[in-house]
Amino acid sequence: RKVDDPEKFRDTAIRAMALFNTAAGTAADTAADTDKAVLLESDFKITEASTQVVAGSKIRLTLEGTSDGEMKRCKLAVWSRPWIKTSAGFVVTDFTCQKISKRALGGIRPAGGVSDELGDEERVKFVDTATRAMSMQNYALKNLELLSVKTQVVSGQNIFMKVRGDDENGQKKVCDITVWNRPWISDGFKVTNFHCSHSIEKRVGGISKADNPEKFRDTAIRAMALVNDAADTNQAVLLESDF
């Protein structure tokens, strides 16, 4: 039976390719295995999907994407029996690819580029992913904004995100977050990198007026003390303490 929305099987495709990648690594002497173990980059499309009810479900997918800089079309078949919790419950019965064109591309791909180029649903999805990752680090930002995102198909998917938001003191923070996502296992969401720092806004001219000048009182006191120590007494004019 043909499926109207093939993209709903994206997690299935990622899991299947991860299994083949593992098979190639453990059977490198087998040319057929190595040839089959083609991991498409993360912007692959699922152009066709069909299912068949057997003792479980047979899922057949047609994928198009790039691998090693070459455009390929792949046929993928999976036998799924989700009630079986061992590897026998998810078996890749066929995975073959053919080259259809050439295109020089790298292994880590922008997921639509900078967040402005993403659709609203994609942007919300990645913001939710970043929020979940921050909560696992006991961290939170308000008004979260996605600055950039890249993805990479591995044994699952690596998601590289840069986000900006306001901390509890209203200070702007920028966070770099990397998540390793394997949605087919219960603990398959892991934060592998998390780093946040103050967001510094550059202003034209380099000098900007401070909104709260009094925060520099200690600086002024220290400066006048230095002048008093180094200058002649006629130059060493210290203001009264109520300046």
Secondary structure, DSSP 8 states (H G I E B T S, - for coil): -B-S-GGGGHHHHHHHHHHHHHHHHH-TT-HHHHHH-----TT-EEEEEEEEESSSEEEEEEEEEEETTEEEEEEEEEEE-TT--SGGGEEEEEEEEEEEEE----SSEESSSSGGGS-HHHHHHHHHHHHHHHHHTT---EEEEEEEEEEEESSSEEEEEEEEEE-TTS-EEEEEEEEEE-TTSTT-EEEEEEEEEE-----TTS----S-GGGGHHHHHHHHHHHHHHS-TTT-----TT-
